[in-house]
Amino acid sequence: MACCAFAVFLVAQIFFLAHKVRVFFFGATPEEAAVASSAVAWYPGQVSKNAVPTPRWYRRKWAMAAGGGFVLAGPLAAYAAMSGAPAAKASGLPFPITICGAQLSGG
Amino acid sequence: MSTVNTEPTTVPGFECPPCLGPVTSARKRRTLIGYLCFCVLGCVPYLIGASAAWQAAGFGLLFPGAGFISAGGWALLLFPLTLLLFGVCLIAWFGSGMIIAPTFLWLGTAILAGALTGDAITAYGPASAVALVLISAYLIRRRNAKRSSADLALFAVRQQYLPSMIEKVRADAAPRLPQSERELSLADLGGVRYMLDRALQPVEEFNGFDKIDQFQTSALRYQINLLGYGLALSQCNLTPNFHGYVSQAQRNLVDKYLQKKVWDYWIYETAWGHFNFTNFDPAGRDNVMLTGWLGLQANLYMSNTGDRRYASEGGLPFRLNRSTTYQHSVHTLAKSVHDNFQSSPFGLYACEPNWIYPICNFYGMTSLVIHDRLHGTDYVQPTLPSWLRKLDAEFTDQKGSVIGLRSDLTGMEVPFPTGEIAFATMTNSFAADRAERMWAIARAEVGSLLTDGLKKESRLPLPGAGIDTGNYRRGHVGSYAGIIQTAHEFGDEEFARVVQDTLDEYGALEEQGGVYRFAKGSNQANASAAYARFWRRGDYHNAITNGPPATAFTGPLLTGASYPEVLVAAATSRGDDLRLVLYPGTSQLRQELKVERLKPGRRYQVKGGGEQQITAEADGTATFTVNLSGRTEVLIQPEA
């Protein structure tokens, strides 16, 4: 499970990175650009488009990254507990080799 | 290889190129030793013939993802992916203090590599890991040597031109205008209205603000700070005898800052940076980007108005939830800044956990300067000499410039956009000679970009696409605004005019209903540009070290004027009179004004906007109506 969580963390980072790379090279989408410029163009009495909540995944990206990071403590704990895991000991692996339910060649 | 000029220079502080400070050197040494220990530890499984999994995991300690090279097969694909992610983690680390991100990625991928390794590691795995280490070390050394060489060369150039350049900026400096001769132009008011529109909306609303992230430079807190500084500077230097909506706007901004969504970034940062999961007090350890910036903003308001609400106990409450509120005031913010200065071996201290941004520390020092003046404390005098020494030793590069960012954990410097322009204005409030030197450097080096000197049609094209720190998009609006502010602060009005003209063209200046905005800039950049336009010589220095004139606290005061119907371009007093310059902000030209602090029962003559006599009430107030017609000068004088 810990490695599943690590995979989620990696995927979240990839999405985050891909978004940044896209914006850097190709610029923001018209929708994103409108959101940014509407902040400056706003005047009293007008509801700012920027007041519309940003996508949930975007707002939570930092929390996701943090959560993924914390979950990584799992593999570390497994690593520390390695000596107590007979299968790992037998195979010489740093931690039990069942990763996300699959038996890998290492063990 | 360039040589360093050894000729004596007359500019103090620029005699020889700065060397790396003792604290930075020690931190870098510690980091290197720690990394070497990691490398040795990583090689041990290979050297003692441990299992393949251990060996791959070990090599993963040498370099992020290097373990996957030892694992071989499809795991090789994870190596470039790890490098990419490691870059992202480093950004998360310096962007939000998330030190666990690179640490866990590095260790996590090492362990994962061990798990993915078969019966044997690849033949090229060990050599690849060692090669990655050596190549990286070589590239880092080469880059550092190149930079060092370029910096030393520039330092020598600066040594040469500084004495004459300092003379020139002194000669070019226009005198500071008396307050009675100043007023906001319609264009200035257009910028002030941009700020007021955002500040006067209900406190819980953030229309017109960029909302991207709350960790780095686009965060709401900086937009609030800049709007607050702008309004405070206009009030102190141009409308000291006007409170009313301009004071309300500043209070609203402080209240906005106290909204949890503005400061709760600290909950995350102290958790993943300090591993602190219990005390989220934003004004304790580190976080000078809050204590310094907000302390300055609240003190500027109090300096202008005499209102001391943020100095009272709990005047700045940071409400976490129903049961927890961190009760603060400008005093506890100042104490936090001071105590962190004292306890940090670097002299300067961190914003995000582990990352020291000198610019935020400059705000911190400036907040102490104004706090000492307003509240009679003595934070600056005993702190400043050592603070400046450590600034020179630990945060000044070999070209003599203050760096942008240093990790207090590792001692390493990270490129961050900054420069003399960013520091000179603030420095002017606590180290004027140093500030003048910074301005001379900025004027020489930025001024060299002028297309045609300082002629009417001259422009100042800035190189590259720039970056707008308010929305992370490309653009120079914020940079131009910073240059204009600094040029004005040091009295170089001609240079400021050229840069203002450039900005007005480049930034796509728009006017709508009397409000000025730059379509190409973020809200943060627009706030900065709004007050750059009306800034004049010594305005910042005056607001921090002097405050408004005494008559702002004794003379008659305009307190009642509707926004946006009545725009106040000037409001000053010579003691018992009140001089106003007003503009209509809408088509409603007949407007009611309320004036306070008149002599109770005394008759006053109102000239301008319709001649009339008024009599002050027993509480010293008077309400009357004026007719606004373009620029309307109103003078309220006691009758003889």
Interface residues (C-beta under 8 A of the other chain):
Chain A: C3 F6 L10 Q13 I14 F16 L17 A28 A36 S37 A39 V40 A41 W42 Y43 P44 Q46 V47 S48 N50 A51 T54 W62 A63 A65 A66 G69 F70 L72 A73 P75 L76 Y79 S91 G92 L93 P94 F95 I97 I99 L104 S105 G106
Chain B: A50 S51 A52 A53 W54 A57 L81 L84 L85 V88 C89 A92 S96 M98 I100 A101 F104 L105 L107 G108 I111 L112 G114 A115 L116 T117 G118 D119 D197 R198 L200 Q201 E205 F206 N207 G208 F209 D210 K211 D213 F215 Y268 A271 W272 N471 R473 Q512 G513 V515 R517 F518 A519 G521 S522 N523 N526
